[in-house]
Amino acid sequence: MARAEWLSDLSLRVEYGAPGIPRKSEALVERAPIPPYGFRAVNGIIRGNNVSPSDSRLKKEIEPLENPLHKIAQLRGVSFNWKDEEKGTDREIGVIAQEVEKEYPELVSTDNEGYKSVAYGKLTAVLIEAMKVQQSRITELEARIEDLQNQISR
C-alpha cells in the first residue's frame, strides 16, 4: 500500500507498507525535497499512474499539431547506456532530447546545468496525430490499389 501527499510545490511525503498490513504498521515515512532540476535515480519498482489535467475547459488557443508524421520521422528511437553508472547500468531505450527539441521545443526542458530532459508522456499526442496521418495515407493507397486491380480485371 502506498500513499503520496504533496506538502508544498517542491516536497512530497511518501508512505508505504505491505498490502494487508494495517496502516499503523507503515514504518517508513519519507519527506524529501524535490528540486525542479536535476536527476533522481530510484532503484526498485514504482507502480502507479501519472494523471495530467486535460479538460478542454482548462485550455485556450487549441490548435492541431502540424506535420506530425514528418516531425516524428526526424526523431530517432535509440538504445543506450548511461555514461554515469549511478543513473543505472541496464540498457535503456529513449530519444535524444536535442533532436526532439528541434521539432517540438515544448517537450524539452533544460536544467540549470544545461542538461535536457524530454516529457515522454507528451509525445503521445504527437504519435496519435502522426498515426492518424499515416492511416489516412494507407486508406487512400488501398483505394488506389483496388481501383487499379479493377482496371486490370476488366
Backbone bond lengths (Angstrom), bond angles and torsions (degrees), N, CA, C in turn:
res aa  C-N    CA-C-N  psi(-1)  N-CA   C-N-CA  omega(-1)  CA-C   N-CA-C  phi
1 M - - - 1.446 - - 1.522 108.11 -
2 A 1.288 116.71 135.88 1.458 120.16 179.41 1.515 109.47 -136.50
3 R 1.310 114.57 149.74 1.455 120.29 176.64 1.514 107.17 -145.03
4 A 1.317 116.10 135.44 1.456 120.48 178.39 1.518 108.60 -125.04
5 E 1.311 116.10 142.41 1.459 121.37 -179.35 1.522 108.77 -140.32
6 W 1.325 116.33 126.99 1.466 120.02 175.99 1.517 108.32 -74.88
7 L 1.310 116.34 126.18 1.457 121.40 178.20 1.525 111.12 -93.68
8 S 1.307 116.29 -26.01 1.464 123.09 174.61 1.517 106.12 -160.27
9 D 1.327 117.06 -175.60 1.463 119.65 179.64 1.520 112.41 -59.72
10 L 1.322 117.62 -28.53 1.460 120.16 -173.03 1.522 113.89 -119.84
11 S 1.321 117.96 9.81 1.454 119.26 -176.62 1.529 110.16 -132.31
12 L 1.312 115.70 135.55 1.455 122.41 -176.59 1.523 108.85 -129.45
13 R 1.325 116.90 133.79 1.466 120.62 174.28 1.518 107.00 -104.96
14 V 1.327 116.25 131.12 1.460 121.68 179.77 1.518 108.39 -120.56
15 E 1.326 116.10 128.03 1.456 121.58 175.16 1.519 107.09 -117.28
16 Y 1.320 116.54 138.47 1.460 117.82 178.80 1.517 110.66 -152.09
17 G 1.318 115.42 155.64 1.450 123.56 178.74 1.516 108.06 -164.09
18 A 1.307 117.74 -174.31 1.461 121.00 -177.94 1.527 110.22 -87.56
19 P 1.349 117.72 147.19 1.463 119.97 176.20 1.526 110.56 -58.79
20 G 1.318 116.77 141.07 1.454 121.36 178.56 1.518 113.99 87.00
21 I 1.316 117.92 -10.91 1.462 120.56 177.53 1.524 107.06 -92.39
22 P 1.328 117.67 129.28 1.458 119.26 -178.02 1.533 112.00 -54.36
23 R 1.306 114.49 152.42 1.456 121.63 -177.34 1.528 112.26 -53.21
24 K 1.304 117.58 -37.69 1.459 119.74 -178.55 1.529 112.10 -63.19
25 S 1.338 117.25 -16.96 1.454 120.56 179.13 1.524 113.12 -85.08
26 E 1.328 116.61 -4.03 1.456 118.82 178.34 1.522 107.92 -69.84
27 A 1.301 114.31 98.42 1.453 120.05 -169.90 1.518 113.97 -81.31
28 L 1.313 117.45 -25.82 1.453 118.59 -172.40 1.521 110.63 -109.03
29 V 1.298 115.66 120.26 1.457 121.97 174.55 1.514 106.51 -123.96
30 E 1.319 116.36 125.76 1.461 120.26 -179.35 1.511 109.45 -115.59
31 R 1.291 115.59 141.53 1.452 121.35 170.28 1.514 105.40 -130.24
32 A 1.311 115.11 117.89 1.463 119.10 -176.31 1.516 109.18 -136.07
33 P 1.323 116.88 139.65 1.463 118.53 174.81 1.524 109.81 -68.54
34 I 1.299 115.73 140.22 1.460 121.00 177.38 1.521 106.81 -117.07
35 P 1.330 117.09 96.87 1.461 118.97 -178.54 1.524 110.85 -68.87
36 P 1.333 117.38 152.39 1.459 119.73 -178.13 1.519 113.52 -69.88
37 Y 1.323 118.52 -13.92 1.456 121.55 -179.78 1.516 109.16 -126.81
38 G 1.328 115.12 158.08 1.457 119.36 174.29 1.514 111.46 110.06
39 F 1.311 114.73 176.02 1.459 122.05 -175.22 1.517 109.06 -111.56
40 R 1.306 117.42 135.02 1.459 122.36 174.95 1.524 107.51 -123.35
41 A 1.308 117.59 120.70 1.464 121.94 178.02 1.518 108.40 -101.39
42 V 1.315 116.09 134.59 1.454 121.74 177.56 1.517 107.01 -127.96
43 N 1.311 116.69 123.62 1.459 120.51 176.07 1.515 108.28 -95.40
44 G 1.308 116.35 137.15 1.448 120.70 -179.45 1.510 109.86 124.48
45 I 1.308 115.63 -165.10 1.456 121.45 -177.96 1.519 108.44 -110.62
46 I 1.312 115.05 129.75 1.458 120.82 174.82 1.520 106.49 -117.59
47 R 1.303 116.35 123.30 1.463 120.66 179.17 1.514 108.21 -116.73
48 G 1.315 114.53 147.85 1.448 118.59 176.81 1.509 110.42 155.20
49 N 1.287 116.06 -171.69 1.448 122.70 179.32 1.513 109.05 -128.35
50 N 1.310 114.81 139.58 1.450 120.29 172.95 1.516 106.28 -98.28
51 V 1.298 116.97 115.73 1.452 121.72 -178.57 1.522 107.78 -112.79
52 S 1.335 115.58 128.68 1.461 120.85 -178.73 1.518 109.60 -118.16
53 P 1.328 117.53 139.98 1.465 119.22 175.82 1.525 109.82 -57.84
54 S 1.346 116.99 134.61 1.459 120.18 -177.80 1.526 112.53 -146.00
55 D 1.297 117.86 9.26 1.458 122.77 -178.18 1.526 110.68 -61.21
56 S 1.328 116.72 133.32 1.471 120.49 -178.61 1.522 111.88 -60.57
57 R 1.325 117.36 -25.34 1.471 120.42 179.70 1.522 112.22 -68.67
58 L 1.316 117.10 -15.65 1.461 121.61 -179.65 1.524 112.42 -94.34
59 K 1.331 116.97 -4.42 1.465 120.69 -170.78 1.520 111.38 -114.51
60 K 1.328 115.32 153.78 1.459 120.71 173.20 1.522 108.03 -141.36
61 E 1.303 116.50 166.73 1.464 122.42 -179.73 1.534 111.06 53.36
62 I 1.318 116.31 45.08 1.469 122.29 -179.67 1.524 108.94 -73.84
63 E 1.311 116.58 125.44 1.461 122.21 -179.26 1.526 109.67 -134.12
64 P 1.342 117.18 147.37 1.469 118.96 176.45 1.524 111.00 -69.55
65 L 1.314 116.52 154.32 1.462 121.31 176.22 1.526 108.71 -75.21
66 E 1.311 116.60 133.74 1.462 121.44 -177.41 1.527 110.74 -93.66
67 N 1.308 116.79 137.14 1.469 124.19 175.76 1.530 113.93 49.03
68 P 1.329 118.67 48.03 1.467 118.71 -175.64 1.524 113.67 -62.27
69 L 1.328 117.43 -37.81 1.466 119.61 -177.84 1.522 110.83 -66.44
70 H 1.321 116.78 -43.19 1.468 120.85 178.54 1.532 110.51 -63.20
71 K 1.324 116.46 -43.60 1.466 119.56 -178.15 1.528 111.77 -67.21
72 I 1.329 117.00 -41.12 1.468 120.19 177.71 1.521 110.31 -62.74
73 A 1.327 116.85 -35.81 1.472 120.73 -180.00 1.526 111.98 -64.59
74 Q 1.326 117.58 -19.04 1.463 120.97 179.25 1.534 111.97 -82.02
75 L 1.324 116.77 -12.98 1.467 120.93 -176.73 1.519 110.60 -94.99
76 R 1.325 114.93 149.65 1.464 120.72 176.01 1.517 109.62 -110.63
77 G 1.317 115.24 130.68 1.449 119.71 165.50 1.522 105.95 -84.32
78 V 1.324 117.58 128.92 1.463 120.53 -175.02 1.526 110.75 -131.27
79 S 1.328 115.49 157.35 1.459 120.72 167.18 1.524 105.83 -110.88
80 F 1.326 115.93 150.15 1.462 119.36 -173.48 1.525 110.99 -162.29
81 N 1.321 115.08 167.90 1.461 123.08 168.81 1.517 107.68 -118.12
82 W 1.316 116.58 146.33 1.462 121.05 176.86 1.520 109.83 -70.79
83 K 1.315 117.27 141.08 1.466 121.03 173.94 1.524 109.66 -66.08
84 D 1.336 116.26 -40.67 1.458 122.35 179.06 1.530 107.95 -92.33
85 E 1.324 117.35 109.79 1.463 121.29 -175.91 1.523 113.36 -65.80
86 E 1.334 118.35 -14.06 1.463 120.22 175.20 1.526 110.84 -65.31
87 K 1.315 116.88 -22.42 1.462 121.47 177.67 1.526 110.57 -80.81
88 G 1.316 117.45 -8.93 1.454 122.30 178.76 1.515 111.01 130.95
89 T 1.325 115.13 155.62 1.463 120.24 -179.99 1.526 111.95 -114.56
90 D 1.330 117.23 -7.43 1.468 120.47 178.31 1.523 110.15 -75.07
91 R 1.318 115.91 151.06 1.462 121.67 175.51 1.528 108.04 -64.87
92 E 1.318 117.02 134.71 1.463 123.06 -177.60 1.521 110.49 -113.10
93 I 1.312 116.24 164.19 1.461 123.53 174.75 1.518 107.39 -130.03
94 G 1.326 116.26 138.61 1.457 119.09 178.94 1.512 111.82 -175.94
95 V 1.311 115.43 -155.91 1.460 123.31 177.18 1.523 107.79 -126.83
96 I 1.314 116.56 172.78 1.460 121.91 178.30 1.530 107.88 -100.31
97 A 1.319 116.82 120.84 1.463 121.43 -174.55 1.525 112.55 -56.03
98 Q 1.324 117.62 -40.92 1.464 120.38 -178.52 1.528 111.31 -62.69
99 E 1.329 117.73 -35.30 1.467 121.27 178.19 1.525 110.74 -70.91
100 V 1.323 116.58 -41.37 1.461 120.80 177.85 1.526 109.73 -63.24
101 E 1.318 116.18 -41.66 1.463 121.53 -177.23 1.527 112.15 -59.78
102 K 1.333 117.60 -34.34 1.473 120.91 178.96 1.526 111.34 -63.70
103 E 1.323 117.11 -35.77 1.465 121.41 -176.69 1.527 112.64 -95.77
104 Y 1.321 116.74 -39.58 1.465 122.42 -177.12 1.531 109.82 -136.54
105 P 1.328 117.45 78.04 1.472 119.74 -177.92 1.530 113.10 -59.80
106 E 1.329 117.22 -25.94 1.458 120.09 -179.67 1.530 113.01 -70.68
107 L 1.321 117.91 -8.55 1.467 121.51 178.08 1.524 112.92 -95.88
108 V 1.329 117.01 -1.84 1.467 120.95 -174.63 1.526 109.88 -121.17
109 S 1.317 115.42 135.49 1.468 120.48 173.40 1.525 108.15 -119.90
110 T 1.315 115.53 152.75 1.465 121.87 -178.84 1.519 108.29 -121.97
111 D 1.338 116.61 128.47 1.463 119.27 -179.33 1.525 110.69 -81.47
112 N 1.321 115.92 179.30 1.471 120.34 -175.57 1.524 113.19 -70.87
113 E 1.337 118.02 -7.26 1.465 121.38 175.01 1.529 111.60 -103.24
114 G 1.339 116.77 1.63 1.457 121.32 178.28 1.519 115.10 92.37
115 Y 1.339 117.71 -0.10 1.462 120.47 178.66 1.528 109.97 -78.30
116 K 1.319 116.23 140.98 1.456 122.06 -174.55 1.525 111.36 -105.16
117 S 1.336 115.26 146.76 1.460 122.96 177.20 1.519 108.82 -129.58
118 V 1.330 115.99 150.66 1.461 122.03 -179.51 1.528 109.48 -111.19
119 A 1.318 116.45 135.83 1.465 122.15 173.28 1.531 107.17 -84.22
120 Y 1.331 116.00 83.20 1.463 121.36 -174.43 1.527 112.71 -56.33
121 G 1.298 117.97 -38.56 1.464 120.53 -179.19 1.518 113.12 -59.51
122 K 1.317 116.47 -33.37 1.465 120.14 -179.33 1.525 112.27 -74.37
123 L 1.317 117.44 -15.41 1.468 120.19 174.59 1.532 110.92 -64.70
124 T 1.318 117.02 -21.36 1.458 121.18 -179.56 1.524 111.69 -56.62
125 A 1.330 117.63 -44.93 1.469 120.86 -179.66 1.522 110.94 -61.40
126 V 1.324 116.71 -40.49 1.463 121.32 179.07 1.528 109.59 -64.95
127 L 1.327 116.92 -44.83 1.463 120.86 -179.29 1.528 111.81 -65.01
128 I 1.332 117.42 -36.88 1.464 120.90 176.90 1.521 110.09 -60.65
129 E 1.332 116.49 -48.43 1.465 119.92 -178.70 1.528 111.65 -67.11
130 A 1.322 117.37 -39.14 1.469 120.43 178.12 1.526 110.26 -63.58
131 M 1.320 116.44 -40.24 1.456 120.74 179.60 1.531 110.86 -65.36
132 K 1.321 117.49 -38.11 1.463 120.85 178.24 1.528 110.90 -64.58
133 V 1.329 117.12 -41.83 1.468 120.92 177.25 1.522 109.50 -62.52
134 Q 1.319 116.00 -46.47 1.466 120.74 -179.31 1.531 110.83 -62.21
135 Q 1.319 117.22 -43.33 1.467 120.45 -179.99 1.523 110.98 -64.10
136 S 1.318 117.43 -38.08 1.463 121.15 176.92 1.526 110.55 -61.45
137 R 1.328 116.16 -42.56 1.470 120.31 177.80 1.528 111.30 -65.04
138 I 1.311 117.17 -40.72 1.467 120.98 178.65 1.525 109.89 -61.79
139 T 1.324 116.88 -46.03 1.463 121.11 179.56 1.523 110.74 -60.53
140 E 1.329 116.42 -43.20 1.467 121.21 178.40 1.529 110.82 -62.10
141 L 1.321 117.08 -44.77 1.468 120.84 -179.86 1.521 111.90 -66.62
142 E 1.326 117.05 -37.58 1.468 120.04 176.67 1.527 110.70 -61.94
143 A 1.325 117.08 -40.26 1.465 120.93 178.42 1.526 110.54 -65.32
144 R 1.321 117.00 -40.71 1.467 120.63 178.23 1.527 111.16 -64.71
145 I 1.323 116.69 -41.36 1.472 120.79 177.90 1.526 109.89 -61.81
146 E 1.322 115.86 -44.49 1.467 119.74 179.54 1.532 110.61 -61.48
147 D 1.336 117.54 -42.86 1.470 121.15 176.87 1.523 111.10 -59.94
148 L 1.324 116.84 -45.10 1.470 120.63 -179.97 1.525 111.30 -64.38
149 Q 1.330 116.62 -40.30 1.468 120.09 178.12 1.527 110.62 -63.90
150 N 1.327 116.68 -38.69 1.465 120.51 177.83 1.526 110.98 -65.36
151 Q 1.329 116.79 -38.75 1.469 120.60 178.61 1.531 110.92 -65.68
152 I 1.316 116.95 -39.83 1.465 121.45 -179.42 1.525 110.83 -67.45
153 S 1.318 117.32 -39.04 1.464 121.00 -175.15 1.526 113.30 -77.79
154 R 1.307 118.48 -7.02 1.477 120.49 179.29 1.478 112.26 -75.09
